[in-house]
Amino acid sequence: MTPRSFANEMLVVGLVDHLDASYAYTVVAPEGGEATVFPDLQAAAIGVMTVLLLDGAIEPIVKDVDGWVTSSQPIGEVVVAFARGWLDEWPNDVPTPGALGWFRNTSKGDELARRSIASEES
């Protein structure tokens, strides 16, 4: 069986939970604790989130009186704020859950996740 891509792993988790930078980091970090340079993992996590946002597979969300709703901030601004926030505010560490915002799958992301699961089962 072919392992899931980082993006597909994020989307499968997004079927049941909100996504954030700290989870993106756990997806790209190697299992077993192999020594890896933190900036490489940081760049990979930022990259996965960026690709998913720009592809329309995930969206930024904010909490208001009605619960979690899609953020009105343009995606380009979200991407820059996400990357800049991690590089400036958390240069040598993984952000705490939600520190750089929360995200959820779009209907496209859900469809891609279900396709990924189905291809593993066939």
N, C-alpha and C positions, 0 to 999 in steps of 0.2 A: 504494500500500500504506500502510495506517495504521501509524504507529510503535507499538511496544509501550509499554504503560504502565510506569512505574517498577516497580510490583509484579510485572508479568509478566516484565520483564527479570530481576529478582532470582530469580524462580522458575525461569526457563529456565537460568540459571547454576547454580542449586541442583540441577539434574539431574545435574551433573557435578562439583560442588565444594561445599565448605562455604562458608557466608556469614558476613559480619561487617560491622561498622560502616564500615570503610574501603572495602569494596566498595560498600556502600549509597551512600556519598558519591560514588563515581565514577559510579554510575548516575544520580544526580540532577544532577550537575555538567554544565553545557552543554558541548557539543563546540565546538572551535575557540577555547577560552579566552576567551569573552566575559566581560566584567567582571560579576560577580555578587557580591552581598554575602554573605560567609561565613555569618553567622547564618541567612540564608534557606536556604542549602544544607544547613546543619547541621539545621535544623528539618525540612526535607523528608526527609532521610535518616532521622532519628529517626522521623518520621511513617510512612515506608514500612515500616520494621522493626516499628513498633508495630502497624500495620494487619495485617501478615502474621502476627505472633504472636497477636494477638487473634482473628483469623479462623481460626486453626488451620492455616495453610498452611506455617508453619515452626515449628521447635521448638528450644529451647536444648539444646546438647549439652555434655558434659564427657568428658574422657578418664579412663578407669580401667584396671585391669589387663586387662579384656576388650576394650579399644579405646574407640571413641566410643559413648557411651550417652546416652539422653535424661536431661536434668537433672530432678531431683525437685522443684526449686523451683517454686512456683506461678507461672503465667504473669503474673499481675498484679505479682508481686514482681520478676519478670525485666524486665518493661517499665519499671517505675519505676527499678530499678537500672541498666538500660541508659541510659535518658535522663539520670538524675542523674549517672551516671558520666561521660558525655560532657560534660555541662554543667559539672561540677565539676572533672574531671581533665584535660579537653582543651577548655577554653573557646574557644580561638582556633585550633584545629588539628584535623586529621583524626587519629583514633586509629590507632595502628599495628595491623596485622592481628592480630585476636584479642584485643586489649587489653580489649575490653568483652564478650568471650565469643565463642563460635562457635555457629552455627546451621545447621540443615539442613532441607530440605524434608520435610514429612510426606507421607503418601500423597495427601492432598488437594492439597498443593502440587505434587507431581509430576503429578497429573491436570490441574490448572489450567495448568501449564507446557506439557504435551503438547497441550492444547486450543489454547493460544495459538499454538504452532508450526503445528498443523494448519490453523488459520484463516488463517495467512499463506500456506500452500501452496495453499490452494484458491482 
